[in-house]
Amino acid sequence: MSRRVLITGATSGLGREMALQLAREGCRLALSGRRRERLLSVCRDARSAGAPEVLELLGSVGDAAQVAAHYAQIKRRWGGLDWAILNAGVGDSKDARQFSAQNYRWTFECNVFGAAQWLEALLPDMIAARSGVVAGIASLAAYRGLPLSGAYSASKAALVTLLESTRVDLRGSGVDVVTVSPGFVKSELTDRNPPGSMPFLLSTEDGAARIIAGIKRRKRLVHFPWQLSLPVLYGLRHLPDALYDRLAARLRRSKRPDPKAPR
């Protein structure tokens, strides 16, 4: 039987491209997204690319009832999942001088609770089957508090820790958890960043292919490109706070707040 794969946030960017690449491999796809026309479009394209079956899951990962209903639909049709790629995410630029708790709620609702609600739905069946892979799409922004990105950085840091804790709890269960921390990959989010502010920007196709390769290998951690991930994980992450603050202040001056991303 072909692999059964869930992709959340499938209507654009990495989610859409992963759906098309996996469709070409003959996977059955459950694609989740909030924007109806875009969801219908990617589902059509996935079928044309070779997916033998595509489930359209219209709704928000932040809505627990919708997530439960979507997983129930998957279970009725397929009995469960082989892979779950928890990709849905939002983010915007916000200066702490205009601090907004609501902005944090909005970001965490999708980036953290959206993943947690899917984990609650699907993990019992994966654990019972002693098989499956869950991949969460985090970010290199998780490893330091970036200027003008408090909610986004904090939400991705929470997601990294959530996935790590889940991974160690499930050790020996047959279920693997993959944490993906990309650098800059072309998407709706990166399209709003100032030109020249995204070193080593990757194409959507390249980013998606790297993620899929990492999931196939069941790697605990997938981070790329190395030119950015190695300095972040083994350099910037361990800088003394005083030095990091000076560097971040320079970065802040090169950035400017952008409008909130569409939900």
C-alpha positions as a printed Julia matrix, in Angstrom:
263×3 Matrix{Float64}:
   0.0    0.0     0.0
   1.15   3.54   -0.68
   2.32   5.68    2.24
  -0.43   7.61    4.07
   0.74  11.17    4.71
  -0.81  14.17    6.48
   0.51  17.65    5.64
  -0.86  20.64    7.53
  -0.45  24.12    6.08
  -0.55  22.55    2.62
  -1.91  25.52    0.65
   1.37  27.34   -0.01
   5.13  27.29    0.37
   6.8   24.2     1.79
   3.5   22.48    2.52
   2.31  22.7    -1.06
   5.66  21.69   -2.5
   6.01  18.69   -0.16
   2.52  17.59   -1.22
   3.49  17.68   -4.9
   6.8   15.89   -4.39
   5.15  13.14   -2.31
   2.32  12.88   -4.85
   4.94  12.06   -7.49
   6.08   9.21   -5.24
   2.54   7.82   -5.19
   1.67   8.7    -1.6
  -1.9    9.04   -0.4
  -2.24  12.56    0.96
  -4.41  14.25    3.59
  -3.93  17.98    3.0
  -5.01  20.54    5.57
  -5.44  24.29    5.06
  -7.64  27.27    5.86
  -7.96  28.85    2.4
 -10.55  26.93    0.43
  -9.6   27.84   -3.13
  -5.92  27.25   -2.52
  -6.64  23.94   -0.81
  -8.77  22.77   -3.73
  -6.01  23.87   -6.11
  -3.21  21.96   -4.37
  -5.42  18.88   -4.07
  -6.1   18.98   -7.83
  -2.41  19.41   -8.54
  -1.49  16.53   -6.21
  -3.92  14.21   -8.0
  -2.49  15.27  -11.35
   1.04  14.64  -10.03
   0.21  11.04   -9.19
  -1.32  10.82   -5.72
  -3.77   7.89   -5.82
  -6.0    9.52   -3.2
  -6.18  13.0    -1.72
  -8.3   14.06    1.26
  -9.27  17.73    1.48
  -9.22  18.9     5.11
 -10.51  22.48    5.17
 -10.07  24.22    8.51
  -7.67  25.6    11.1
  -5.16  23.58   13.1
  -5.94  25.98   15.93
  -9.49  24.59   16.19
  -9.37  21.41   18.3
 -12.8   20.23   17.16
 -11.85  20.58   13.48
  -8.58  18.7    14.06
 -10.43  15.85   15.78
 -12.98  15.7    12.95
 -10.23  15.71   10.32
  -8.37  12.85   11.98
 -11.61  10.9    12.33
 -12.07  11.3     8.56
  -8.53  10.01    7.94
  -9.08   7.06   10.26
 -12.37   6.09    8.62
 -10.79   6.17    5.17
  -7.3    4.8     5.8
  -7.23   3.45    9.36
  -4.41   5.81   10.35
  -1.26   7.53    9.11
   2.32   6.57    8.29
   3.67  10.13    8.3
   2.34  13.34    9.82
   4.1   16.52    8.65
   3.0   19.31   10.99
   3.9   22.27    8.82
   1.2   24.89    9.47
   2.68  28.12   10.77
   2.19  31.88   10.92
   4.39  34.8    11.83
   4.8   38.53   11.52
   7.11  41.33   12.61
   6.21  43.15   15.81
   8.28  45.63   17.8
   8.17  45.09   21.58
   7.55  48.82   21.9
   4.06  47.97   20.67
   3.86  44.69   22.6
   0.71  42.68   21.92
  -0.27  39.65   23.95
  -2.92  38.93   21.32
  -0.17  38.63   18.72
   1.44  35.92   20.87
  -1.9   34.12   21.28
  -2.48  34.19   17.51
   1.01  32.84   16.78
   1.02  30.14   19.47
  -2.49  29.01   18.51
  -1.21  27.88   15.13
   2.49  27.17   15.62
   2.3   25.34   18.95
  -1.26  24.34   19.83
  -1.98  23.41   16.23
   0.81  20.84   16.38
  -0.19  19.69   19.87
  -3.81  19.13   18.83
  -2.75  16.98   15.9
  -0.39  15.0    18.14
  -3.22  14.35   20.58
  -5.38  13.04   17.74
  -2.93  10.81   15.9
  -0.38   9.53   18.41
  -2.57   6.88   20.1
  -3.02   5.0    16.81
   0.64   5.3    15.84
   1.68   4.03   19.27
  -0.8    1.14   19.05
   0.55   0.25   15.6
   4.16   0.68   16.83
   4.86   2.53   13.61
   4.89   6.05   12.22
   6.82   9.27   11.81
   5.83  12.72   13.04
   7.76  15.68   11.65
   7.31  19.18   13.04
   8.48  22.16   10.98
  10.2   24.54   13.39
  12.85  27.11   12.42
  16.4   28.22   13.14
  14.65  31.27   14.64
  13.87  29.0    17.62
  17.4   29.17   18.99
  17.71  32.89   19.86
  15.18  35.63   20.41
  15.36  37.5    17.11
  14.61  41.23   16.92
  11.07  42.14   15.85
  10.18  38.42   16.0
   9.37  37.73   19.65
   6.17  35.77   19.09
   7.56  33.79   16.16
  10.87  32.92   17.83
   9.13  32.0    21.08
   6.57  29.8    19.34
   9.22  27.93   17.37
  11.31  27.47   20.52
   8.25  26.0    22.22
   7.66  23.71   19.25
  11.27  22.47   19.28
  10.99  21.62   22.97
   7.56  20.02   22.54
   8.92  17.77   19.78
  12.05  16.89   21.73
  10.09  15.9    24.82
   7.68  13.85   22.71
  10.6   12.14   20.98
  12.28  11.03   24.2
   8.98   9.88   25.7
   8.3    7.74   22.61
  11.76   6.17   22.45
  11.3    2.46   21.77
   7.64   2.84   20.83
   8.18   2.44   17.08
   7.12   6.07   16.51
   9.85   8.5    15.45
   9.71  12.27   15.9
  11.65  14.52   13.52
  12.36  18.18   14.32
  12.95  20.26   11.19
  14.64  23.65   11.61
  15.11  25.33    8.23
  16.78  28.62    7.56
  15.26  30.91    4.95
  13.12  29.11    2.36
  11.1   31.04   -0.23
   7.46  31.3     0.92
   4.72  33.81    1.62
   6.43  34.63    4.92
   9.86  35.26    3.44
   8.42  37.21    0.5
   7.55  40.01    2.96
  11.1   40.33    4.33
  13.32  43.17    3.15
  15.59  42.31    0.19
  19.04  41.2     1.28
  17.91  40.27    4.8
  17.8   36.48    4.18
  21.24  34.9     3.76
  21.41  31.57    1.91
  17.75  31.73    0.84
  16.71  28.36   -0.62
  14.09  27.63   -3.23
  10.84  26.05   -2.05
  11.62  22.93   -4.11
  15.04  22.48   -2.49
  13.7   23.04    1.02
  10.88  20.54    0.57
  13.23  17.91   -0.88
  15.6   18.26    2.09
  12.75  17.85    4.57
  11.39  14.74    2.84
  14.88  13.2     2.7
  15.31  13.79    6.43
  11.94  12.23    7.25
  12.75   9.16    5.16
  15.95   8.72    7.16
  13.98   9.27   10.39
  16.57  11.79   11.54
  15.96  13.3    14.95
  17.06  16.75   13.77
  16.97  18.17   10.25
  18.49  21.63    9.84
  19.65  23.45    6.73
  21.36  25.06    4.92
  24.58  24.23    6.71
  26.05  27.67    5.93
  23.41  29.17    8.24
  22.46  26.29   10.56
  25.98  25.55   11.8
  26.73  29.18   12.82
  23.31  29.43   14.51
  23.37  26.11   16.35
  27.05  26.05   17.31
  27.92  29.74   17.38
  25.12  32.26   17.77
  23.2   29.99   20.13
  26.11  29.99   22.6
  27.22  33.62   22.4
  27.31  35.52   25.71
  24.12  37.51   26.09
  25.88  40.89   26.12
  27.57  40.18   22.78
  24.39  38.74   21.27
  22.42  41.83   22.32
  24.86  44.1    20.44
  24.69  41.97   17.31
  20.89  41.74   17.49
  20.64  45.53   17.82
  22.47  45.87   14.5
  20.18  43.31   12.9
  17.12  45.13   14.23
  18.17  48.35   12.54
  18.34  46.5     9.2
  14.8   45.17    9.52
  11.42  46.85    9.46
   8.06  45.55   10.71
   5.83  43.92    8.1
   2.05  43.49    8.05
   0.58  40.48    9.83
   0.58  37.32    7.76
  -2.83  36.18    6.45
  -4.32  33.45    8.63
